[in-house]
Structures are given as C-alpha cells and as structure tokens.
Amino acid sequence: MQADLDAAELTTTRIDLDGKLNGADSLVLVGRTLYSVGDPAGVAKIRLADRLTTSRVVDTLPVPGVVSPTDAGEVKVHQGAPLRTG
C-alpha cells in the first residue's frame, strides 16, 4: 500500500510510555499494539490505551537469527510473535 502524505496536514501526539525502550529504529502498528523494532534484546511489544495517549511495554520478543533488529522490513509480526523474513 502506498499513500501520498502532505506534511503540512500531519499532526503528532505524544504517547506516554510505562516502561523502557532501548532503541526504536522502526515502528509497526497492528490494531492497538505497537511493535518497536531496534531494541538489541528484540522487538518491544507495546499496548496502547483506549485514547492512544498512554501505553505500556508488555513484552520483548526475540527475533531468532538476528543480533539486533533495526528495520521493520526485516521483521514480520505473525500472531503476536516477530519472525525473521529475510
């Protein structure tokens, strides 16, 4: 899927995080779960609250065969577990 975006029309909102991230090179949003790719320990699984203004780290998922995932393009989220696709 490709989308054309107009930067002048985009807005951002800070999301308070209950937990710690050791890095975030890429983000993948699946429903109300945000996966943060880039933590040396794996992919951080973050649950977003109803109003999308607060969140908490619920798990760090290892990516077998990858020392430090750095790109969401390298990781496919399948049923809550990241798998290496390359």
HELIX and SHEET records of a PDB file:
HELIX    1   1 ALA A    7  GLU A    9  5                                   3    
HELIX    2   2 ALA A   72  GLU A   74  5                                   3    
SHEET    1   A 5 ASP A  16  ASP A  18  0                                        
SHEET    2   A 5 THR A  54  LEU A  61  1                                        
SHEET    3   A 5 GLY A  42  LEU A  48 -1                                        
SHEET    4   A 5 THR A  33  ASP A  39 -1                                        
SHEET    5   A 5 SER A  26  VAL A  30 -1                                        
SHEET    1   B 2 VAL A  75  HIS A  78  0                                        
SHEET    2   B 2 ALA A  81  ARG A  84 -1                                        
END                                                                             
